[in-house]
Amino acid sequence: MKPPYYAVIFSNTRTSVNDGYSEMAAEMEALAKQQPGYLGFESARDGLGISVSYWESLDAIAAWKAVSEHEFAQKEGQRIWYSWYKVRICKVEREYEFGS
């Protein structure tokens, strides 16, 4: 990815309910990859979960948020799987890395 681009950072804590969570997460990742402007995805969980999706534009992010299957997953997340979350949308101006 060549900057500038946008990152959506989803920080969260889970409830103890796992019913359907893994399946929904896999479905949302596959669906996001099909969206115009999608660039990539990274995720980690060790108590606190952090998922970062990367997008070409703010319009692409807004379009993904409005996809009906994604809206349903968001509502289910609030109802069942998350006790807390925060979403941050950031513009990536520069990046660098170490290693391969």
C-alpha positions as CSV (number, residue, x, y, z in Angstrom):
1,M,0.0,0.0,0.0
2,K,1.3,3.4,-0.9
3,P,0.2,6.3,1.4
4,P,-1.9,8.1,1.8
5,Y,-4.7,5.7,2.6
6,Y,-7.1,5.2,5.5
7,A,-7.2,2.8,8.4
8,V,-10.2,1.8,10.4
9,I,-9.1,0.6,13.9
10,F,-11.6,-1.5,15.7
11,S,-10.6,-2.0,19.4
12,N,-12.9,-4.2,21.5
13,T,-13.5,-6.5,24.4
14,R,-15.6,-9.6,24.0
15,T,-18.4,-11.1,26.0
16,S,-18.1,-14.8,27.0
17,V,-20.5,-15.7,24.2
18,N,-18.9,-17.4,21.2
19,D,-21.9,-18.7,19.3
20,G,-21.5,-17.9,15.7
21,Y,-18.7,-15.3,16.3
22,S,-15.9,-17.0,14.3
23,E,-18.2,-17.7,11.4
24,M,-19.4,-14.1,11.3
25,A,-15.9,-12.8,11.5
26,A,-14.7,-14.9,8.6
27,E,-17.8,-14.0,6.6
28,M,-17.2,-10.2,7.2
29,E,-13.5,-10.5,6.3
30,A,-14.4,-12.3,3.0
31,L,-17.1,-9.7,2.2
32,A,-14.8,-6.7,3.0
33,K,-12.2,-8.1,0.5
34,Q,-14.9,-7.8,-2.2
35,Q,-15.6,-4.1,-1.6
36,P,-14.3,-1.4,-3.8
37,G,-11.4,0.4,-2.2
38,Y,-10.5,-2.4,0.2
39,L,-6.7,-2.7,0.7
40,G,-6.1,-5.1,3.6
41,F,-6.8,-6.4,7.1
42,E,-4.8,-7.2,10.3
43,S,-6.1,-8.5,13.6
44,A,-4.8,-9.5,17.0
45,R,-6.4,-10.6,20.3
46,D,-4.9,-11.0,23.7
47,G,-7.8,-10.0,26.0
48,L,-8.2,-6.7,24.1
49,G,-9.0,-7.3,20.4
50,I,-7.7,-4.9,17.7
51,S,-8.6,-5.2,14.0
52,V,-7.4,-2.8,11.4
53,S,-8.8,-2.6,7.9
54,Y,-7.2,-0.5,5.3
55,W,-9.1,1.5,2.6
56,E,-8.4,3.8,-0.3
57,S,-10.8,6.5,0.7
58,L,-13.3,7.7,3.3
59,D,-16.1,7.0,0.7
60,A,-15.0,3.4,0.5
61,I,-15.2,3.2,4.3
62,A,-18.7,4.7,4.4
63,A,-19.8,2.3,1.6
64,W,-18.5,-0.7,3.6
65,K,-20.2,0.5,6.8
66,A,-23.5,0.6,4.8
67,V,-23.4,-2.9,3.3
68,S,-26.5,-4.6,4.7
69,E,-24.7,-7.8,5.9
70,H,-22.1,-5.7,7.7
71,E,-24.8,-3.6,9.3
72,F,-26.4,-6.9,10.6
73,A,-23.0,-8.1,11.9
74,Q,-22.5,-4.8,13.7
75,K,-25.9,-5.1,15.4
76,E,-25.3,-8.7,16.4
77,G,-21.9,-7.6,17.8
78,Q,-23.5,-5.1,20.0
79,R,-26.2,-7.5,21.1
80,I,-24.1,-10.6,21.6
81,W,-20.3,-10.6,21.2
82,Y,-18.9,-7.3,22.4
83,S,-19.1,-5.7,25.9
84,W,-17.2,-2.6,24.6
85,Y,-15.7,-1.3,21.4
86,K,-14.2,1.8,19.9
87,V,-13.8,2.7,16.2
88,R,-11.1,5.1,15.0
89,I,-10.7,6.2,11.4
90,C,-7.2,7.5,10.6
91,K,-5.4,8.8,7.5
92,V,-2.1,7.0,7.0
93,E,0.4,9.6,5.7
94,R,3.6,7.6,6.0
95,E,4.7,4.0,6.7
96,Y,7.9,2.0,7.1
97,E,8.7,-1.5,8.2
98,F,11.5,-3.8,9.4
99,G,12.2,-7.3,8.2
100,S,10.5,-9.4,5.5
